[in-house]
Amino acid sequence: MTTNLNTLVTALDVKIDDDLASTARLPGRPPKLSHSYLLCLTVMQAILGFHCEAH
């Protein structure tokens, strides 16, 4: 189960990163987390059924 979940997260991160590669970065301080990583976390949170940040 863990291997399948790790593979899913990795594939999702790569797909999102490839799709967002052409977006321009905003001026200012560089972010600590990339937009693609945050989007991947959000999608995985929804897939795993954690619809509330308290979980």
C-alpha positions in Angstrom: 0.0 0.0 0.0 2.8 2.5 0.9 4.6 1.9 -2.3 1.5 2.6 -4.4 0.8 5.8 -2.4 4.4 6.9 -2.8 4.3 6.3 -6.5 1.0 8.2 -6.9 2.4 11.2 -5.0 5.6 11.2 -7.1 3.7 10.9 -10.4 1.2 13.6 -9.3 4.1 16.0 -8.3 5.9 15.4 -11.6 2.7 16.0 -13.6 1.8 19.2 -11.8 5.3 20.4 -12.0 5.4 19.8 -15.7 2.1 21.6 -16.2 3.1 24.6 -14.2 6.6 24.9 -15.7 5.6 27.6 -18.1 4.1 29.9 -15.5 6.1 33.0 -14.6 7.4 33.5 -11.1 6.2 36.6 -9.3 8.8 39.2 -8.2 9.9 39.3 -4.6 11.4 36.8 -2.1 11.6 33.3 -3.4 9.0 31.0 -1.9 9.9 28.2 0.6 7.5 25.8 -1.2 6.8 25.7 -4.9 3.3 26.2 -6.3 3.4 22.7 -7.7 4.3 21.2 -4.4 1.5 23.0 -2.6 -1.0 22.0 -5.2 0.2 18.4 -4.9 -0.3 18.5 -1.2 -3.8 19.9 -1.6 -4.8 17.2 -4.2 -3.4 14.4 -2.0 -5.3 15.8 1.0 -8.5 15.6 -0.9 -7.8 12.1 -2.3 -7.0 10.8 1.2 -10.2 12.3 2.6 -8.8 15.0 4.8 -11.2 17.8 4.0 -10.4 19.7 7.1 -6.9 21.0 8.2 -7.6 19.8 11.8 -7.1 16.2 10.6 
